[in-house]
C-alpha cells in the first residue's frame, strides 16, 4: 500500500507498507524532507514495523519519536506527518494529481445561489457525475453568510443589514459568520472526492486542502500559514476562514467534501461592525481587542488588483495539479436555482437556529 502526505509548510512524505496478520510490515519511508543523522530513517522504518494496523496517526508518531536517535533533526518532516502518510496508505487515499480538475469561474451570482451551487456541485462530485472542481465565486450583492449551527440573532444586526442592503444567508457547513462585499472578497470552493482526504483527521483535512493556497500566497510575497481549526493567517492578521461539509455518496457509498474559503481582499471594517454582532468572547479567543485588527486585507499585503490575485491563485493551482476550464451545466444550474428558492431563501432555513 502506498500513501503520500505533504506536511503543512513542510515537505512530501511517502510511505509504502504492507499489512500481514493485522500488523505493519516492510514499511519504507521516503520523501524530499531533510533528516539527520542518516540512521534516523532506519529508526523511523523500524518504529513502524510490527505496529498494529489500526494504530492511529498519533500512536504511530509516538512510536517514531520514542525510536529516534538522540539529537535527531527533522526539517520539513514530522513524526505525525509520517503517521498520517501511513494512515492514508492503509485507507487507499488518492492524491491531487490522480484527478482531472475543473475550474468554474462565472459571473456575479446572488448569495443564495452560491450556497445552492456548493451543495449541488458537491453532490455531483460524490455521485461521480462531475470531476473534482475548484469554483471561484463572484458576488452580485453584499452578504453575511452564517454557519449552519449559528444563531441568527446572535450573529447579525438586522437593522444594520437592512441599512446597508446586506443579504443574510445560511450555508450548509459549520463555522463562523463571514461579511462579504463584491470587489472586496475572494471566495472559492473545492468539491473533492472523499478519497482525497482519507486517512486524515478533520483538522488535518483543513490543513491539507489549504496547502495549495498558502503556496500561491507565498508566490505573491505573503507569508501565510494554516491556523487551527479553520483560519489562514499571516503576521499582519487573519487572511481567510475556511469551512467544510461532508456529503454522503449515493446509497451511502463514498462521498465528497466541500471545502470553501472566504478571503478578505479589502474590507470596510466599520460597515462590518454595524452588520455583524462580534462579541467580546469571540474577540478574546483571537488575542485581540478590536475586530478591525482581526482581518488583514490582501490588497494591502500584495499590492495587486483583486483580479490579479485570483489569477495567480488559479495559475498556482493549475501548475501544481492541472486545471481545465469548465462551467456549471444547465441541469446543475436549474437544480441550484430551485434549491436557492425553496431552501436558501426560506425563513425556515435561514432562521433555523433563531
C-alpha positions as CSV (number, residue, x, y, z in Angstrom):
1,X,0.0,0.0,0.0
2,X,1.2,3.5,-0.9
3,X,0.4,6.7,0.9
4,X,1.6,10.3,0.4
5,X,1.2,13.4,2.6
6,X,2.6,16.9,2.3
7,X,3.4,18.2,5.8
8,X,1.8,21.7,6.0
9,X,4.6,24.2,5.5
10,X,7.0,21.3,5.0
11,X,7.8,18.5,2.6
12,X,6.3,15.5,1.0
13,X,6.3,12.2,2.9
14,X,5.8,8.9,1.0
15,X,5.1,5.6,2.7
16,X,5.0,2.1,1.2
17,X,3.8,-0.5,3.7
18,X,2.3,-4.0,3.9
19,X,-0.1,-5.4,6.4
20,X,0.5,-9.0,7.5
21,X,-1.7,-10.7,10.2
22,X,-3.0,-7.3,11.3
23,X,0.4,-5.5,11.8
24,X,2.5,-3.3,9.7
25,X,5.4,-4.9,7.8
26,X,8.1,-3.8,5.4
27,X,7.5,0.0,6.0
28,X,9.6,2.2,3.7
29,X,9.5,6.0,4.3
30,X,10.8,8.4,1.7
31,X,10.4,12.0,0.6
32,X,12.1,15.3,-0.2
33,X,12.5,16.1,3.5
34,X,15.8,16.6,5.5
35,X,16.7,14.2,8.3
36,X,19.8,13.9,10.4
37,X,21.5,11.6,11.2
38,X,21.2,9.2,8.3
39,X,20.4,6.3,10.6
40,X,17.3,8.1,11.8
41,X,15.5,6.9,8.7
42,X,16.1,3.3,9.7
43,X,14.8,4.1,13.1
44,X,11.6,5.5,11.6
45,X,11.1,2.4,9.5
46,X,11.8,0.2,12.4
47,X,9.3,2.0,14.7
48,X,6.6,1.2,12.2
49,X,7.5,-2.4,11.9
50,X,5.1,-4.6,13.8
51,X,2.7,-1.8,14.8
52,X,-1.0,-2.8,14.9
53,X,-2.6,-1.8,11.6
54,X,-5.4,0.0,13.4
55,X,-2.9,2.4,15.3
56,X,-3.9,6.0,14.7
57,X,-1.6,8.7,13.4
58,X,-0.9,10.0,16.9
59,X,0.0,6.5,18.1
60,X,2.4,5.9,15.2
61,X,4.0,9.3,15.8
62,X,4.6,8.3,19.4
63,X,6.4,5.1,18.4
64,X,8.5,7.0,15.9
65,X,9.5,9.7,18.4
66,X,10.5,7.1,21.0
67,X,12.7,5.3,18.5
68,X,14.6,8.3,17.1
69,X,18.3,8.6,18.0
70,X,19.2,11.4,20.4
71,X,19.8,14.7,18.6
72,X,17.7,13.8,15.5
73,X,16.9,16.8,13.4
74,X,13.8,16.8,11.2
75,X,13.3,19.6,8.6
76,X,10.2,19.6,6.6
77,X,9.2,16.3,8.3
78,X,7.3,15.4,11.5
79,X,6.6,12.1,13.2
80,X,2.9,12.9,12.9
81,X,3.3,13.5,9.2
82,X,4.8,10.0,8.8
83,X,1.9,8.6,10.8
84,X,-0.7,10.4,8.6
85,X,1.1,9.1,5.5
86,X,0.8,5.6,6.9
87,X,-2.9,6.1,7.6
88,X,-3.5,7.4,4.1
89,X,-1.8,4.3,2.7
90,X,-3.9,2.0,4.7
91,X,-7.1,3.9,3.7
92,X,-6.1,3.8,0.0
93,X,-6.3,7.6,-0.2
94,X,-5.9,9.3,-3.5
95,X,-3.6,12.3,-4.4
96,X,-4.4,15.6,-6.0
97,X,-2.7,14.6,-9.2
98,X,-4.9,11.5,-9.6
99,X,-7.8,13.7,-10.8
100,X,-8.6,15.9,-13.8
101,X,-9.6,19.1,-12.0
102,X,-12.1,21.5,-13.4
103,X,-12.3,25.3,-12.9
104,X,-15.7,27.0,-12.7
105,X,-15.4,30.8,-12.6
106,X,-18.6,32.5,-13.8
107,X,-20.2,35.9,-13.5
108,X,-21.7,37.5,-10.4
109,X,-24.5,35.5,-8.7
110,X,-26.8,36.1,-5.7
111,X,-25.6,34.9,-2.3
112,X,-28.4,32.2,-2.0
113,X,-27.5,30.8,-5.4
114,X,-23.8,30.4,-4.3
115,X,-25.0,28.4,-1.3
116,X,-27.1,26.2,-3.5
117,X,-24.3,25.7,-6.1
118,X,-22.0,24.5,-3.4
119,X,-24.5,21.8,-2.4
120,X,-25.4,20.8,-5.9
121,X,-21.9,20.6,-7.3
122,X,-20.5,18.7,-4.3
123,X,-23.4,16.1,-4.6
124,X,-22.4,15.8,-8.3
125,X,-18.8,15.0,-7.3
126,X,-20.0,12.5,-4.8
127,X,-22.1,10.8,-7.4
128,X,-19.2,10.7,-9.9
129,X,-21.0,12.8,-12.4
130,X,-18.7,15.8,-12.0
131,X,-14.9,15.9,-11.8
132,X,-13.3,17.5,-8.7
133,X,-14.0,21.2,-9.0
134,X,-12.4,24.5,-8.0
135,X,-15.1,27.1,-8.1
136,X,-14.3,30.8,-7.8
137,X,-17.2,32.9,-6.7
138,X,-18.3,36.4,-7.9
139,X,-20.8,38.2,-5.8
140,X,-23.8,40.0,-7.1
141,X,-24.5,41.8,-3.8
142,X,-23.1,42.2,-0.3
143,X,-23.9,39.4,2.2
144,X,-23.4,37.9,5.6
145,X,-23.0,34.1,5.4
146,X,-23.6,32.4,8.8
147,X,-22.6,28.9,9.7
148,X,-25.0,26.1,9.7
149,X,-25.3,26.0,13.5
150,X,-25.0,29.7,14.4
151,X,-27.8,31.7,16.0
152,X,-29.2,34.3,13.5
153,X,-30.0,36.8,16.2
154,X,-26.6,36.4,17.9
155,X,-24.6,37.0,14.7
156,X,-26.5,39.6,12.7
157,X,-27.8,43.0,13.5
158,X,-30.9,43.2,11.3
159,X,-31.1,46.9,11.3
160,X,-27.5,47.3,10.1
161,X,-28.1,44.6,7.4
162,X,-31.1,46.4,6.1
163,X,-29.4,49.8,6.2
164,X,-26.5,48.6,4.1
165,X,-28.6,46.3,1.8
166,X,-26.9,43.1,3.0
167,X,-28.4,39.8,2.3
168,X,-28.2,37.2,5.1
169,X,-27.9,33.5,4.1
170,X,-27.0,30.4,5.9
171,X,-24.5,27.8,4.4
172,X,-24.5,24.1,4.9
173,X,-21.1,24.0,6.6
174,X,-20.3,24.9,10.2
175,X,-18.0,27.7,11.3
176,X,-18.5,31.4,11.8
177,X,-20.1,34.3,10.1
178,X,-18.5,36.0,7.1
179,X,-19.1,39.5,5.8
180,X,-18.6,39.9,2.1
181,X,-18.9,42.7,-0.5
182,X,-18.4,42.5,-4.2
183,X,-14.9,43.6,-5.1
184,X,-13.7,43.3,-1.6
185,X,-13.9,39.5,-1.1
186,X,-12.3,36.4,-2.7
187,X,-14.2,33.2,-2.2
188,X,-13.7,29.8,-3.6
189,X,-14.9,26.3,-3.1
190,X,-13.3,22.9,-3.6
191,X,-15.6,20.0,-4.2
192,X,-13.4,16.9,-3.9
193,X,-13.9,13.1,-3.6
194,X,-13.8,11.8,-0.1
195,X,-10.9,9.6,-1.1
196,X,-8.6,12.7,-1.3
197,X,-8.8,13.2,2.4
198,X,-8.9,9.5,3.5
199,X,-6.7,8.9,6.5
200,X,-6.7,12.5,7.6
201,X,-8.4,13.8,10.8
202,X,-11.0,16.5,10.4
203,X,-8.4,19.1,11.4
204,X,-5.7,17.7,9.2
205,X,-8.0,17.8,6.2
206,X,-8.3,21.6,6.6
207,X,-4.5,22.0,6.5
208,X,-4.2,19.6,3.6
209,X,-6.9,21.3,1.4
210,X,-5.5,24.8,2.3
211,X,-1.9,24.0,1.4
212,X,-2.0,25.0,-2.2
213,X,-3.3,28.4,-1.5
214,X,-0.6,29.0,1.1
215,X,1.9,28.3,-1.7
216,X,0.0,30.7,-4.0
217,X,0.1,33.5,-1.4
218,X,3.8,32.9,-0.8
219,X,4.4,33.4,-4.5
220,X,2.8,36.8,-4.1
221,X,5.0,37.7,-1.2
222,X,2.5,36.9,1.6
223,X,3.9,34.5,4.2
224,X,0.8,32.7,5.4
225,X,0.1,29.6,7.4
226,X,-2.8,27.4,8.5
227,X,-4.1,28.3,11.9
228,X,-6.3,25.6,13.5
229,X,-9.0,24.9,13.2
230,X,-10.1,26.8,10.1
231,X,-8.1,30.1,9.6
232,X,-5.4,31.2,7.2
233,X,-3.2,33.8,9.0
234,X,-0.2,36.0,8.5
235,X,2.0,38.1,10.7
236,X,-0.4,41.0,9.9
237,X,-3.5,39.2,10.9
238,X,-6.2,36.7,9.7
239,X,-6.5,36.5,5.9
240,X,-9.2,33.9,5.5
241,X,-11.6,31.5,7.1
242,X,-12.5,28.0,5.8
243,X,-15.4,25.7,6.4
244,X,-16.2,22.1,5.4
245,X,-19.2,19.9,4.8
246,X,-19.1,16.1,4.2
247,X,-21.6,14.8,1.6
248,X,-22.6,11.1,1.7
249,X,-22.4,9.3,-1.7
250,X,-25.3,7.6,-3.4
251,X,-26.6,4.6,-1.4
252,X,-24.4,5.5,1.5
253,X,-21.2,4.9,-0.5
254,X,-18.0,7.1,-0.7
255,X,-18.9,10.7,-0.8
256,X,-17.4,14.1,-1.3
257,X,-16.1,17.0,0.8
258,X,-17.0,20.6,0.3
259,X,-14.2,22.9,1.4
260,X,-14.9,26.6,0.9
261,X,-12.8,29.6,1.8
262,X,-13.6,33.3,2.1
263,X,-10.6,35.7,1.9
264,X,-10.5,39.4,2.7
265,X,-9.1,41.3,-0.3
266,X,-10.3,44.6,1.2
267,X,-12.8,45.3,4.0
268,X,-15.0,48.1,5.2
269,X,-14.4,47.3,8.9
270,X,-16.9,50.0,10.1
271,X,-19.7,48.6,8.0
272,X,-18.8,45.1,9.1
273,X,-19.2,46.0,12.7
274,X,-22.6,47.6,12.0
275,X,-23.8,44.4,10.4
276,X,-22.2,41.6,12.5
277,X,-22.5,41.2,16.2
278,X,-19.0,40.3,17.2
279,X,-18.9,39.6,20.9
280,X,-16.1,40.1,23.4
281,X,-15.8,36.3,23.9
282,X,-15.1,35.8,20.2
283,X,-12.5,38.5,20.1
284,X,-10.8,37.3,23.3
285,X,-10.0,33.9,21.9
286,X,-8.2,35.6,19.0
287,X,-6.0,37.5,21.3
288,X,-7.1,40.9,20.1
289,X,-9.3,43.7,21.5
290,X,-10.7,45.0,18.2
291,X,-12.5,43.3,15.3
292,X,-10.8,45.7,12.9
293,X,-7.4,44.1,13.8
294,X,-8.6,40.6,13.3
295,X,-8.6,40.6,9.5
296,X,-5.8,42.0,7.3
297,X,-6.8,42.5,3.6
298,X,-4.8,41.0,0.8
299,X,-5.0,44.3,-1.2
300,X,-2.5,45.9,1.2
301,X,-0.3,42.8,1.6
302,X,0.0,42.0,-2.1
303,X,-0.4,45.4,-3.8
304,X,-2.2,43.6,-6.6
305,X,-5.7,44.1,-8.1
306,X,-8.2,41.6,-6.9
307,X,-8.4,40.0,-10.4
308,X,-4.7,39.6,-10.4
309,X,-4.7,37.8,-7.0
310,X,-7.4,35.4,-8.3
311,X,-5.5,34.9,-11.5
312,X,-2.3,34.0,-9.6
313,X,-4.2,31.6,-7.3
314,X,-5.7,29.8,-10.3
315,X,-2.3,29.7,-12.1
316,X,-0.7,28.2,-9.0
317,X,-3.3,25.5,-8.7
318,X,-3.0,24.7,-12.4
319,X,0.8,24.4,-12.2
320,X,0.5,22.0,-9.2
321,X,-2.3,19.8,-10.2
322,X,-3.6,20.7,-13.7
323,X,-6.9,22.5,-14.3
324,X,-9.2,22.8,-17.2
325,X,-11.9,25.4,-17.8
326,X,-15.4,24.2,-17.1
327,X,-18.9,25.5,-16.3
328,X,-22.0,24.8,-14.4
329,X,-24.2,22.7,-16.6
330,X,-27.8,23.8,-17.4
331,X,-29.1,20.9,-15.3
332,X,-26.9,21.8,-12.3
333,X,-27.9,25.5,-12.6
334,X,-31.6,24.6,-12.7
335,X,-31.3,22.4,-9.6
336,X,-29.3,25.1,-7.8
337,X,-31.9,27.8,-8.7
338,X,-34.7,25.6,-7.3
339,X,-32.7,24.9,-4.2
340,X,-32.0,28.7,-3.7
341,X,-35.7,29.4,-4.0
342,X,-37.0,26.5,-1.8
343,X,-34.2,26.3,0.8
344,X,-31.6,29.0,1.0
345,X,-34.0,32.0,0.9
346,X,-36.6,30.3,3.0
347,X,-37.0,31.6,6.6
348,X,-37.2,28.0,7.8
349,X,-33.6,27.5,6.8
350,X,-32.1,31.0,7.3
351,X,-33.5,31.2,10.8
352,X,-33.4,27.5,11.7
353,X,-31.3,28.5,14.7
354,X,-33.1,31.7,15.6
